[in-house]
Amino acid sequence: MQPSALQLAGIKALVHLLALVPLARLVVLVFTDALVEPLQYITHSTGDWTLYFLCITLAVTPLRRLAKWNWVLKLRRMLGLYAFFYGLLHFTTFLWFDHFFDVAAMLKDVAKRPFILVGFTAFVLLIPLALTSTNAMVKRLGGKRWLWLHRLVYVATPLGVLHYWWMKAAKNDLAQPLLFAAIVAALLLARVWWARQKSRAPARASA
């Protein structure tokens, strides 16, 4: 199935709209005083949606392979940028409300608490991916170097899950972290399996 250019534009517009729904809902809840603990809710919501979009982004390639929908690759960059967007909101919430933009105090907190260090590392790894997401940067870096750089998502996503796991472990609430870990593990293992199959193909062909 290959949508027309008009249909693809409609799909992209719908994805943009849906991706902004969590932010819109968050704004409404905050400004209508519907939250008992707004800071905690904002922190958790933006962190959750960062992981959701990272998982959705990683699911694009398996979906393309299994469903033969090559067009979904055109959505991957957008989805990845939304993962960074919600990650940026998550980090800004931490920097603003926890430390009032005191970077030195924030860095001390990062170094002192391992689960924050892991989450901060995951966010930092996403920054070069967002900065090099344009077609111009692909041309400037070259296809191979760009691909190697963007494999950082395979490190950032598990670190994000570990950050979430560590935070939830303190409350003995591991149901969601386990689900995220299982999804990410499946998506990454699928890539490993396909890569091994691809490397074995020339040997089988020569045999």
Backbone as JSON Lines, residues from 0, in Angstrom:
{"i":0,"aa":"M","n":[0.84,-1.19,0.0],"ca":[0.0,0.0,0.0],"c":[0.87,1.24,0.0]}
{"i":1,"aa":"Q","n":[0.7,2.08,-0.98],"ca":[1.47,3.31,-1.09],"c":[0.5,4.49,-1.23]}
{"i":2,"aa":"P","n":[0.38,5.34,-0.2],"ca":[-0.54,6.47,-0.29],"c":[-0.05,7.5,-1.3]}
{"i":3,"aa":"S","n":[-0.98,8.24,-1.86],"ca":[-0.61,9.32,-2.77],"c":[0.04,10.45,-1.98]}
{"i":4,"aa":"A","n":[0.61,11.42,-2.7],"ca":[1.25,12.56,-2.03],"c":[0.25,13.32,-1.16]}
{"i":5,"aa":"L","n":[-0.98,13.46,-1.65],"ca":[-2.01,14.16,-0.89],"c":[-2.39,13.38,0.36]}
{"i":6,"aa":"Q","n":[-2.53,12.06,0.21],"ca":[-2.87,11.23,1.35],"c":[-1.75,11.25,2.4]}
{"i":7,"aa":"L","n":[-0.51,11.21,1.92],"ca":[0.63,11.23,2.85],"c":[0.68,12.57,3.6]}
{"i":8,"aa":"A","n":[0.38,13.65,2.91],"ca":[0.33,14.95,3.58],"c":[-0.76,14.96,4.65]}
{"i":9,"aa":"G","n":[-1.89,14.33,4.36],"ca":[-2.96,14.23,5.34],"c":[-2.55,13.39,6.54]}
{"i":10,"aa":"I","n":[-1.83,12.29,6.28],"ca":[-1.35,11.43,7.37],"c":[-0.38,12.19,8.26]}
{"i":11,"aa":"K","n":[0.52,12.95,7.63],"ca":[1.49,13.73,8.4],"c":[0.8,14.78,9.26]}
{"i":12,"aa":"A","n":[-0.21,15.44,8.68],"ca":[-0.96,16.45,9.45],"c":[-1.66,15.81,10.64]}
{"i":13,"aa":"L","n":[-2.22,14.6,10.43],"ca":[-2.9,13.89,11.51],"c":[-1.92,13.5,12.61]}
{"i":14,"aa":"V","n":[-0.73,13.04,12.21],"ca":[0.3,12.67,13.19],"c":[0.71,13.89,14.01]}
{"i":15,"aa":"H","n":[0.91,15.02,13.33],"ca":[1.24,16.26,14.05],"c":[0.15,16.59,15.07]}
{"i":16,"aa":"L","n":[-1.08,16.5,14.64],"ca":[-2.22,16.83,15.51],"c":[-2.26,15.91,16.73]}
{"i":17,"aa":"L","n":[-2.16,14.61,16.48],"ca":[-2.21,13.63,17.56],"c":[-1.02,13.79,18.51]}
{"i":18,"aa":"A","n":[0.14,14.12,17.95],"ca":[1.35,14.26,18.77],"c":[1.27,15.45,19.71]}
{"i":19,"aa":"L","n":[0.46,16.44,19.35],"ca":[0.32,17.63,20.2],"c":[-0.83,17.53,21.19]}
{"i":20,"aa":"V","n":[-1.65,16.49,21.06],"ca":[-2.77,16.3,21.99],"c":[-2.3,16.19,23.45]}
{"i":21,"aa":"P","n":[-1.25,15.4,23.76],"ca":[-0.8,15.33,25.16],"c":[-0.4,16.69,25.72]}
{"i":22,"aa":"L","n":[0.27,17.51,24.89],"ca":[0.66,18.84,25.35],"c":[-0.56,19.71,25.58]}
{"i":23,"aa":"A","n":[-1.51,19.67,24.66],"ca":[-2.73,20.46,24.81],"c":[-3.49,20.05,26.07]}
{"i":24,"aa":"R","n":[-3.59,18.76,26.3],"ca":[-4.28,18.25,27.5],"c":[-3.57,18.72,28.76]}
{"i":25,"aa":"L","n":[-2.24,18.69,28.73],"ca":[-1.45,19.12,29.88],"c":[-1.68,20.6,30.18]}
{"i":26,"aa":"V","n":[-1.69,21.42,29.14],"ca":[-1.92,22.86,29.31],"c":[-3.3,23.13,29.91]}
{"i":27,"aa":"V","n":[-4.3,22.43,29.38],"ca":[-5.67,22.62,29.88],"c":[-5.78,22.23,31.36]}
{"i":28,"aa":"L","n":[-5.19,21.09,31.72],"ca":[-5.26,20.63,33.1],"c":[-4.56,21.59,34.05]}
{"i":29,"aa":"V","n":[-3.43,22.13,33.61],"ca":[-2.68,23.06,34.47],"c":[-3.43,24.37,34.65]}
{"i":30,"aa":"F","n":[-3.94,24.93,33.57],"ca":[-4.56,26.25,33.64],"c":[-6.0,26.23,34.16]}
{"i":31,"aa":"T","n":[-6.55,25.04,34.31],"ca":[-7.89,24.95,34.92],"c":[-7.79,24.45,36.36]}
{"i":32,"aa":"D","n":[-6.56,24.38,36.88],"ca":[-6.33,23.93,38.27],"c":[-6.96,22.58,38.54]}
{"i":33,"aa":"A","n":[-6.86,21.68,37.56],"ca":[-7.47,20.36,37.71],"c":[-6.51,19.34,38.33]}
{"i":34,"aa":"L","n":[-5.28,19.77,38.6],"ca":[-4.27,18.84,39.1],"c":[-3.97,19.1,40.57]}
{"i":35,"aa":"V","n":[-3.89,18.02,41.34],"ca":[-3.56,18.14,42.76],"c":[-2.08,18.47,42.92]}
{"i":36,"aa":"E","n":[-1.23,17.77,42.16],"ca":[0.21,18.02,42.18],"c":[0.69,18.29,40.75]}
{"i":37,"aa":"P","n":[0.54,19.53,40.28],"ca":[0.84,19.84,38.88],"c":[2.29,19.57,38.48]}
{"i":38,"aa":"L","n":[3.25,19.9,39.35],"ca":[4.65,19.7,39.01],"c":[4.96,18.22,38.78]}
{"i":39,"aa":"Q","n":[4.46,17.38,39.68],"ca":[4.68,15.94,39.55],"c":[4.01,15.41,38.29]}
{"i":40,"aa":"Y","n":[2.81,15.89,38.0],"ca":[2.09,15.43,36.82],"c":[2.81,15.85,35.55]}
{"i":41,"aa":"I","n":[3.26,17.09,35.48],"ca":[3.97,17.58,34.29],"c":[5.25,16.77,34.07]}
{"i":42,"aa":"T","n":[5.99,16.54,35.14],"ca":[7.24,15.79,35.04],"c":[6.99,14.37,34.53]}
{"i":43,"aa":"H","n":[6.03,13.69,35.12],"ca":[5.75,12.31,34.73],"c":[5.14,12.23,33.33]}
{"i":44,"aa":"S","n":[4.24,13.15,33.02],"ca":[3.58,13.11,31.71],"c":[4.57,13.33,30.57]}
{"i":45,"aa":"T","n":[5.42,14.34,30.7],"ca":[6.39,14.62,29.63],"c":[7.41,13.49,29.51]}
{"i":46,"aa":"G","n":[7.8,12.9,30.64],"ca":[8.72,11.77,30.59],"c":[8.1,10.56,29.93]}
{"i":47,"aa":"D","n":[6.84,10.29,30.29],"ca":[6.13,9.15,29.68],"c":[6.02,9.31,28.17]}
{"i":48,"aa":"W","n":[5.66,10.51,27.72],"ca":[5.47,10.72,26.29],"c":[6.79,10.71,25.52]}
{"i":49,"aa":"T","n":[7.87,11.06,26.2],"ca":[9.18,10.9,25.56],"c":[9.43,9.43,25.24]}
{"i":50,"aa":"L","n":[9.16,8.56,26.21],"ca":[9.35,7.13,25.99],"c":[8.36,6.58,24.96]}
{"i":51,"aa":"Y","n":[7.12,7.04,25.0],"ca":[6.14,6.58,24.01],"c":[6.64,6.88,22.59]}
{"i":52,"aa":"F","n":[7.1,8.11,22.38],"ca":[7.52,8.49,21.03],"c":[8.83,7.81,20.63]}
{"i":53,"aa":"L","n":[9.7,7.55,21.58],"ca":[10.91,6.79,21.25],"c":[10.54,5.38,20.8]}
{"i":54,"aa":"C","n":[9.62,4.75,21.5],"ca":[9.18,3.4,21.13],"c":[8.48,3.4,19.77]}
{"i":55,"aa":"I","n":[7.63,4.4,19.55],"ca":[6.93,4.48,18.26],"c":[7.93,4.69,17.13]}
{"i":56,"aa":"T","n":[8.94,5.54,17.37],"ca":[9.97,5.79,16.35],"c":[10.73,4.51,16.03]}
{"i":57,"aa":"L","n":[11.1,3.75,17.06],"ca":[11.81,2.49,16.84],"c":[10.93,1.45,16.17]}
{"i":58,"aa":"A","n":[9.62,1.58,16.3],"ca":[8.7,0.61,15.7],"c":[8.48,0.84,14.21]}
{"i":59,"aa":"V","n":[8.94,1.98,13.69],"ca":[8.7,2.29,12.28],"c":[9.36,1.27,11.36]}
{"i":60,"aa":"T","n":[10.63,0.97,11.6],"ca":[11.34,0.03,10.72],"c":[10.73,-1.37,10.75]}
{"i":61,"aa":"P","n":[10.45,-1.95,11.94],"ca":[9.77,-3.26,11.94],"c":[8.42,-3.22,11.22]}
{"i":62,"aa":"L","n":[7.67,-2.13,11.39],"ca":[6.39,-2.01,10.71],"c":[6.58,-1.99,9.19]}
{"i":63,"aa":"R","n":[7.58,-1.27,8.74],"ca":[7.86,-1.22,7.3],"c":[8.22,-2.6,6.77]}
{"i":64,"aa":"R","n":[9.04,-3.33,7.51],"ca":[9.47,-4.65,7.06],"c":[8.33,-5.66,7.06]}
{"i":65,"aa":"L","n":[7.56,-5.65,8.12],"ca":[6.51,-6.67,8.27],"c":[5.29,-6.38,7.42]}
{"i":66,"aa":"A","n":[4.9,-5.11,7.33],"ca":[3.7,-4.74,6.57],"c":[4.0,-4.31,5.14]}
{"i":67,"aa":"K","n":[5.32,-4.18,4.82],"ca":[5.74,-3.71,3.49],"c":[5.24,-2.29,3.22]}
{"i":68,"aa":"W","n":[5.14,-1.48,4.28],"ca":[4.7,-0.09,4.14],"c":[5.94,0.8,4.11]}
{"i":69,"aa":"N","n":[6.56,0.95,2.97],"ca":[7.77,1.76,2.88],"c":[7.5,3.23,3.21]}
{"i":70,"aa":"W","n":[6.28,3.67,2.99],"ca":[5.95,5.08,3.2],"c":[6.04,5.51,4.66]}
{"i":71,"aa":"V","n":[5.96,4.55,5.6],"ca":[6.0,4.96,7.01],"c":[7.37,5.54,7.39]}
{"i":72,"aa":"L","n":[8.39,5.25,6.59],"ca":[9.71,5.84,6.85],"c":[9.66,7.36,6.79]}
{"i":73,"aa":"K","n":[8.72,7.88,6.03],"ca":[8.58,9.34,5.91],"c":[8.04,9.97,7.2]}
{"i":74,"aa":"L","n":[7.58,9.14,8.11],"ca":[7.06,9.64,9.39],"c":[8.1,9.55,10.5]}
{"i":75,"aa":"R","n":[9.16,8.79,10.26],"ca":[10.11,8.47,11.34],"c":[10.81,9.72,11.9]}
{"i":76,"aa":"R","n":[11.24,10.6,11.01],"ca":[11.94,11.81,11.47],"c":[11.02,12.66,12.35]}
{"i":77,"aa":"M","n":[9.79,12.83,11.9],"ca":[8.82,13.61,12.65],"c":[8.58,13.02,14.04]}
{"i":78,"aa":"L","n":[8.41,11.71,14.1],"ca":[8.17,11.04,15.37],"c":[9.38,11.17,16.3]}
{"i":79,"aa":"G","n":[10.57,11.05,15.73],"ca":[11.78,11.21,16.52],"c":[11.91,12.62,17.09]}
{"i":80,"aa":"L","n":[11.52,13.61,16.3],"ca":[11.58,15.0,16.78],"c":[10.56,15.24,17.9]}
{"i":81,"aa":"Y","n":[9.42,14.57,17.82],"ca":[8.46,14.7,18.92],"c":[8.98,14.02,20.18]}
{"i":82,"aa":"A","n":[9.73,12.95,20.04],"ca":[10.37,12.33,21.21],"c":[11.33,13.33,21.86]}
{"i":83,"aa":"F","n":[12.11,14.01,21.03],"ca":[13.03,15.02,21.57],"c":[12.26,16.18,22.18]}
{"i":84,"aa":"F","n":[11.18,16.59,21.53],"ca":[10.37,17.71,22.02],"c":[9.85,17.44,23.43]}
{"i":85,"aa":"Y","n":[9.28,16.25,23.63],"ca":[8.76,15.94,24.97],"c":[9.9,15.69,25.96]}
{"i":86,"aa":"G","n":[11.03,15.18,25.46],"ca":[12.2,15.05,26.32],"c":[12.72,16.41,26.77]}
{"i":87,"aa":"L","n":[12.68,17.38,25.86],"ca":[13.1,18.74,26.19],"c":[12.16,19.36,27.23]}
{"i":88,"aa":"L","n":[10.86,19.14,27.08],"ca":[9.9,19.62,28.07],"c":[10.16,18.97,29.44]}
{"i":89,"aa":"H","n":[10.46,17.69,29.41],"ca":[10.74,16.95,30.64],"c":[11.97,17.52,31.34]}
{"i":90,"aa":"F","n":[13.03,17.75,30.56],"ca":[14.26,18.31,31.13],"c":[14.05,19.74,31.61]}
{"i":91,"aa":"T","n":[13.32,20.54,30.83],"ca":[13.07,21.93,31.21],"c":[12.28,22.01,32.51]}
{"i":92,"aa":"T","n":[11.33,21.1,32.68],"ca":[10.57,21.06,33.93],"c":[11.5,20.81,35.12]}
{"i":93,"aa":"F","n":[12.42,19.89,34.94],"ca":[13.4,19.56,35.99],"c":[14.31,20.76,36.27]}
{"i":94,"aa":"L","n":[14.81,21.39,35.22],"ca":[15.73,22.52,35.38],"c":[15.02,23.74,35.96]}
{"i":95,"aa":"W","n":[13.79,23.97,35.55],"ca":[13.04,25.16,35.96],"c":[12.5,25.01,37.38]}
{"i":96,"aa":"F","n":[11.65,24.02,37.6],"ca":[10.94,23.94,38.86],"c":[11.77,23.33,39.99]}
{"i":97,"aa":"D","n":[12.71,22.45,39.64],"ca":[13.55,21.86,40.68],"c":[14.75,22.74,41.02]}
{"i":98,"aa":"H","n":[15.27,23.49,40.02],"ca":[16.52,24.24,40.24],"c":[16.46,25.69,39.79]}
{"i":99,"aa":"F","n":[15.31,26.14,39.31],"ca":[15.12,27.53,38.92],"c":[16.23,28.03,37.99]}
{"i":100,"aa":"F","n":[16.56,27.17,37.02],"ca":[17.55,27.46,35.97],"c":[18.97,27.66,36.52]}
{"i":101,"aa":"D","n":[19.22,27.14,37.71],"ca":[20.59,27.16,38.25],"c":[21.31,25.92,37.72]}
{"i":102,"aa":"V","n":[22.08,26.11,36.65],"ca":[22.71,24.98,35.96],"c":[23.71,24.27,36.87]}
{"i":103,"aa":"A","n":[24.46,25.02,37.66],"ca":[25.45,24.41,38.56],"c":[24.77,23.5,39.57]}
{"i":104,"aa":"A","n":[23.68,23.97,40.16],"ca":[22.93,23.14,41.12],"c":[22.33,21.93,40.43]}
{"i":105,"aa":"M","n":[21.85,22.13,39.19],"ca":[21.28,21.01,38.44],"c":[22.33,19.94,38.17]}
{"i":106,"aa":"L","n":[23.54,20.36,37.79],"ca":[24.6,19.39,37.49],"c":[25.04,18.64,38.75]}
{"i":107,"aa":"K","n":[25.03,19.32,39.89],"ca":[25.35,18.65,41.15],"c":[24.31,17.58,41.46]}
{"i":108,"aa":"D","n":[23.04,17.92,41.23],"ca":[21.95,16.97,41.46],"c":[22.07,15.78,40.52]}
{"i":109,"aa":"V","n":[22.43,16.05,39.26],"ca":[22.61,14.98,38.27],"c":[23.7,14.02,38.71]}
{"i":110,"aa":"A","n":[24.82,14.58,39.19],"ca":[25.95,13.75,39.61],"c":[25.65,12.96,40.88]}
{"i":111,"aa":"K","n":[24.77,13.52,41.71],"ca":[24.49,12.9,43.02],"c":[23.48,11.77,42.92]}
{"i":112,"aa":"R","n":[22.53,11.87,41.98],"ca":[21.46,10.88,41.91],"c":[21.57,10.09,40.61]}
{"i":113,"aa":"P","n":[21.92,8.79,40.7],"ca":[22.18,7.99,39.5],"c":[21.03,7.94,38.5]}
{"i":114,"aa":"F","n":[19.78,7.86,38.98],"ca":[18.67,7.74,38.03],"c":[18.5,9.02,37.22]}
{"i":115,"aa":"I","n":[18.84,10.18,37.82],"ca":[18.8,11.44,37.08],"c":[19.96,11.5,36.1]}
{"i":116,"aa":"L","n":[21.12,11.0,36.51],"ca":[22.29,10.96,35.61],"c":[21.99,10.15,34.36]}
{"i":117,"aa":"V","n":[21.34,9.01,34.54],"ca":[20.99,8.16,33.4],"c":[20.01,8.87,32.47]}
{"i":118,"aa":"G","n":[18.99,9.5,33.06],"ca":[18.02,10.23,32.24],"c":[18.64,11.41,31.53]}
{"i":119,"aa":"F","n":[19.52,12.14,32.22],"ca":[20.2,13.28,31.62],"c":[21.08,12.83,30.46]}
{"i":120,"aa":"T","n":[21.77,11.71,30.64],"ca":[22.61,11.17,29.56],"c":[21.77,10.82,28.34]}
{"i":121,"aa":"A","n":[20.62,10.2,28.57],"ca":[19.72,9.85,27.47],"c":[19.28,11.1,26.72]}
{"i":122,"aa":"F","n":[18.94,12.15,27.46],"ca":[18.51,13.4,26.81],"c":[19.65,14.02,26.01]}
{"i":123,"aa":"V","n":[20.84,14.05,26.57],"ca":[22.0,14.63,25.87],"c":[22.26,13.88,24.57]}
{"i":124,"aa":"L","n":[22.09,12.56,24.57],"ca":[22.31,11.77,23.35],"c":[21.28,12.09,22.27]}
{"i":125,"aa":"L","n":[20.11,12.56,22.67],"ca":[19.07,12.91,21.69],"c":[19.35,14.25,21.02]}
{"i":126,"aa":"I","n":[20.13,15.11,21.66],"ca":[20.36,16.46,21.12],"c":[21.0,16.43,19.73]}
{"i":127,"aa":"P","n":[22.12,15.69,19.53],"ca":[22.69,15.67,18.17],"c":[21.77,15.05,17.13]}
{"i":128,"aa":"L","n":[20.91,14.15,17.55],"ca":[19.95,13.55,16.61],"c":[18.94,14.59,16.13]}
{"i":129,"aa":"A","n":[18.47,15.42,17.06],"ca":[17.53,16.48,16.68],"c":[18.2,17.53,15.82]}
{"i":130,"aa":"L","n":[19.44,17.89,16.17],"ca":[20.15,18.94,15.43],"c":[20.52,18.51,14.01]}
{"i":131,"aa":"T","n":[20.64,17.2,13.79],"ca":[21.05,16.71,12.46],"c":[19.89,16.05,11.72]}
{"i":132,"aa":"S","n":[18.68,16.43,12.06],"ca":[17.51,15.77,11.47],"c":[17.12,16.33,10.11]}
{"i":133,"aa":"T","n":[17.72,17.41,9.67],"ca":[17.34,18.03,8.41],"c":[18.03,17.35,7.22]}
{"i":134,"aa":"N","n":[17.46,17.52,6.04],"ca":[18.08,16.98,4.82],"c":[19.44,17.6,4.57]}
{"i":135,"aa":"A","n":[19.58,18.88,4.92],"ca":[20.86,19.56,4.73],"c":[21.96,18.91,5.56]}
{"i":136,"aa":"M","n":[21.62,18.5,6.8],"ca":[22.62,17.86,7.65],"c":[22.95,16.45,7.17]}
{"i":137,"aa":"V","n":[21.97,15.78,6.59],"ca":[22.25,14.46,6.01],"c":[23.3,14.59,4.9]}
{"i":138,"aa":"K","n":[23.12,15.58,4.04],"ca":[24.07,15.81,2.94],"c":[25.43,16.25,3.48]}
{"i":139,"aa":"R","n":[25.41,17.09,4.5],"ca":[26.66,17.6,5.05],"c":[27.48,16.51,5.72]}
{"i":140,"aa":"L","n":[26.82,15.65,6.47],"ca":[27.52,14.57,7.17],"c":[27.84,13.4,6.26]}
{"i":141,"aa":"G","n":[27.01,13.21,5.23],"ca":[27.14,12.01,4.4],"c":[26.25,10.92,4.96]}
{"i":142,"aa":"G","n":[25.68,10.14,4.08],"ca":[24.7,9.14,4.49],"c":[25.19,8.18,5.55]}
{"i":143,"aa":"K","n":[26.41,7.64,5.37],"ca":[26.91,6.63,6.3],"c":[27.17,7.23,7.67]}
{"i":144,"aa":"R","n":[27.83,8.38,7.73],"ca":[28.11,8.99,9.03],"c":[26.82,9.41,9.72]}
{"i":145,"aa":"W","n":[25.85,9.88,8.95],"ca":[24.57,10.28,9.52],"c":[23.86,9.07,10.14]}
{"i":146,"aa":"L","n":[23.9,7.94,9.42],"ca":[23.28,6.73,9.94],"c":[23.95,6.26,11.23]}
{"i":147,"aa":"W","n":[25.28,6.3,11.25],"ca":[26.01,5.89,12.45],"c":[25.67,6.79,13.63]}
{"i":148,"aa":"L","n":[25.59,8.1,13.38],"ca":[25.25,9.04,14.44],"c":[23.86,8.75,14.99]}
{"i":149,"aa":"H","n":[22.92,8.47,14.11],"ca":[21.54,8.28,14.54],"c":[21.3,6.92,15.18]}
{"i":150,"aa":"R","n":[22.32,6.08,15.2],"ca":[22.21,4.85,15.98],"c":[22.32,5.12,17.48]}
{"i":151,"aa":"L","n":[22.63,6.37,17.84],"ca":[22.62,6.74,19.25],"c":[21.25,6.53,19.88]}
{"i":152,"aa":"V","n":[20.21,6.51,19.06],"ca":[18.87,6.27,19.59],"c":[18.78,4.89,20.22]}
{"i":153,"aa":"Y","n":[19.61,3.95,19.75],"ca":[19.62,2.6,20.31],"c":[20.26,2.58,21.7]}
{"i":154,"aa":"V","n":[20.98,3.62,22.04],"ca":[21.56,3.77,23.38],"c":[20.64,4.64,24.24]}
{"i":155,"aa":"A","n":[20.16,5.73,23.65],"ca":[19.34,6.68,24.41],"c":[18.04,6.05,24.92]}
{"i":156,"aa":"T","n":[17.41,5.23,24.08],"ca":[16.12,4.67,24.48],"c":[16.23,3.7,25.66]}
{"i":157,"aa":"P","n":[17.15,2.73,25.64],"ca":[17.31,1.88,26.83],"c":[17.69,2.68,28.08]}
{"i":158,"aa":"L","n":[18.51,3.74,27.9],"ca":[18.85,4.58,29.06],"c":[17.61,5.29,29.6]}
{"i":159,"aa":"G","n":[16.73,5.72,28.69],"ca":[15.48,6.34,29.12],"c":[14.62,5.36,29.92]}
{"i":160,"aa":"V","n":[14.57,4.12,29.46],"ca":[13.81,3.09,30.18],"c":[14.44,2.81,31.54]}
{"i":161,"aa":"L","n":[15.78,2.76,31.57],"ca":[16.48,2.54,32.85],"c":[16.2,3.69,33.83]}
{"i":162,"aa":"H","n":[16.21,4.9,33.33],"ca":[15.88,6.08,34.15],"c":[14.48,5.92,34.76]}
{"i":163,"aa":"Y","n":[13.55,5.52,33.93],"ca":[12.16,5.33,34.39],"c":[12.07,4.18,35.39]}
{"i":164,"aa":"W","n":[12.76,3.09,35.08],"ca":[12.78,1.91,35.95],"c":[13.31,2.27,37.33]}
{"i":165,"aa":"W","n":[14.43,2.98,37.36],"ca":[15.07,3.36,38.62],"c":[14.14,4.25,39.45]}
{"i":166,"aa":"M","n":[13.49,5.18,38.77],"ca":[12.58,6.09,39.47],"c":[11.39,5.33,40.06]}
{"i":167,"aa":"K","n":[10.83,4.4,39.28],"ca":[9.67,3.64,39.74],"c":[10.05,2.59,40.79]}
{"i":168,"aa":"A","n":[11.28,2.09,40.73],"ca":[11.73,1.06,41.67],"c":[11.69,1.58,43.1]}
{"i":169,"aa":"A","n":[11.94,2.88,43.26],"ca":[11.91,3.47,44.6],"c":[10.51,3.37,45.2]}
{"i":170,"aa":"K","n":[9.49,3.29,44.34],"ca":[8.1,3.18,44.81],"c":[7.57,1.76,44.66]}
{"i":171,"aa":"N","n":[8.46,0.84,44.28],"ca":[8.09,-0.56,44.08],"c":[6.94,-0.7,43.09]}
{"i":172,"aa":"D","n":[7.02,0.08,42.01],"ca":[5.97,0.09,40.98],"c":[6.64,-0.13,39.63]}
{"i":173,"aa":"L","n":[6.79,-1.4,39.27],"ca":[7.59,-1.74,38.08],"c":[6.76,-2.22,36.89]}
{"i":174,"aa":"A","n":[5.45,-2.13,36.98],"ca":[4.62,-2.66,35.89],"c":[4.9,-1.94,34.57]}
{"i":175,"aa":"Q","n":[4.85,-0.61,34.56],"ca":[5.1,0.14,33.33],"c":[6.54,0.04,32.86]}
{"i":176,"aa":"P","n":[7.52,0.19,33.77],"ca":[8.91,0.02,33.32],"c":[9.17,-1.35,32.68]}
{"i":177,"aa":"L","n":[8.56,-2.4,33.23],"ca":[8.71,-3.73,32.63],"c":[8.13,-3.78,31.23]}
{"i":178,"aa":"L","n":[6.98,-3.13,31.05],"ca":[6.36,-3.09,29.72],"c":[7.24,-2.34,28.73]}
{"i":179,"aa":"F","n":[7.76,-1.18,29.14],"ca":[8.65,-0.42,28.27],"c":[9.9,-1.24,27.93]}
{"i":180,"aa":"A","n":[10.47,-1.89,28.95],"ca":[11.68,-2.68,28.74],"c":[11.43,-3.81,27.75]}
{"i":181,"aa":"A","n":[10.28,-4.47,27.87],"ca":[9.94,-5.58,26.96],"c":[9.77,-5.07,25.53]}
{"i":182,"aa":"I","n":[9.1,-3.94,25.36],"ca":[8.87,-3.38,24.03],"c":[10.18,-2.97,23.38]}
{"i":183,"aa":"V","n":[11.01,-2.25,24.13],"ca":[12.29,-1.79,23.58],"c":[13.2,-2.98,23.27]}
{"i":184,"aa":"A","n":[13.22,-3.97,24.16],"ca":[14.05,-5.15,23.91],"c":[13.6,-5.87,22.64]}
{"i":185,"aa":"A","n":[12.3,-6.01,22.46],"ca":[11.79,-6.67,21.25],"c":[12.16,-5.9,19.99]}
{"i":186,"aa":"L","n":[12.03,-4.58,20.04],"ca":[12.33,-3.76,18.86],"c":[13.82,-3.79,18.52]}
{"i":187,"aa":"L","n":[14.67,-3.8,19.54],"ca":[16.11,-3.83,19.29],"c":[16.57,-5.23,18.86]}
{"i":188,"aa":"L","n":[16.0,-6.26,19.47],"ca":[16.37,-7.63,19.09],"c":[15.94,-7.95,17.66]}
{"i":189,"aa":"A","n":[14.81,-7.39,17.24],"ca":[14.38,-7.57,15.85],"c":[15.41,-7.0,14.89]}
{"i":190,"aa":"R","n":[15.97,-5.85,15.24],"ca":[17.01,-5.24,14.4],"c":[18.26,-6.1,14.34]}
{"i":191,"aa":"V","n":[18.64,-6.66,15.5],"ca":[19.82,-7.53,15.55],"c":[19.6,-8.76,14.67]}
{"i":192,"aa":"W","n":[18.42,-9.33,14.75],"ca":[18.12,-10.53,13.96],"c":[18.15,-10.23,12.47]}
{"i":193,"aa":"W","n":[17.55,-9.11,12.06],"ca":[17.55,-8.74,10.64],"c":[18.97,-8.44,10.15]}
{"i":194,"aa":"A","n":[19.78,-7.83,11.02],"ca":[21.17,-7.52,10.63],"c":[21.96,-8.82,10.44]}
{"i":195,"aa":"R","n":[21.73,-9.79,11.3],"ca":[22.42,-11.08,11.16],"c":[21.96,-11.82,9.9]}
{"i":196,"aa":"Q","n":[20.69,-11.75,9.64],"ca":[20.18,-12.39,8.43],"c":[20.79,-11.76,7.18]}
{"i":197,"aa":"K","n":[20.92,-10.44,7.21],"ca":[21.49,-9.73,6.07],"c":[22.96,-10.09,5.88]}
{"i":198,"aa":"S","n":[23.7,-10.22,6.99],"ca":[25.13,-10.56,6.89],"c":[25.34,-11.99,6.42]}
{"i":199,"aa":"R","n":[24.37,-12.88,6.7],"ca":[24.5,-14.28,6.29],"c":[24.07,-14.5,4.83]}
{"i":200,"aa":"A","n":[23.31,-13.56,4.3],"ca":[22.79,-13.73,2.94],"c":[23.89,-13.94,1.89]}
{"i":201,"aa":"P","n":[24.99,-13.13,1.88],"ca":[26.04,-13.35,0.87],"c":[26.69,-14.73,0.99]}
{"i":202,"aa":"A","n":[26.87,-15.2,2.25],"ca":[27.48,-16.53,2.46],"c":[26.59,-17.63,1.91]}
{"i":203,"aa":"R","n":[25.27,-17.5,2.13],"ca":[24.33,-18.49,1.62],"c":[24.29,-18.47,0.09]}
{"i":204,"aa":"A","n":[24.38,-17.26,-0.45],"ca":[24.34,-17.12,-1.9],"c":[25.56,-17.75,-2.55]}
{"i":205,"aa":"S","n":[26.75,-17.54,-1.96],"ca":[27.97,-18.12,-2.53],"c":[28.0,-19.62,-2.37]}
{"i":206,"aa":"A","n":[27.4,-20.12,-1.27],"ca":[27.36,-21.57,-1.05],"c":[26.46,-22.23,-2.08]}
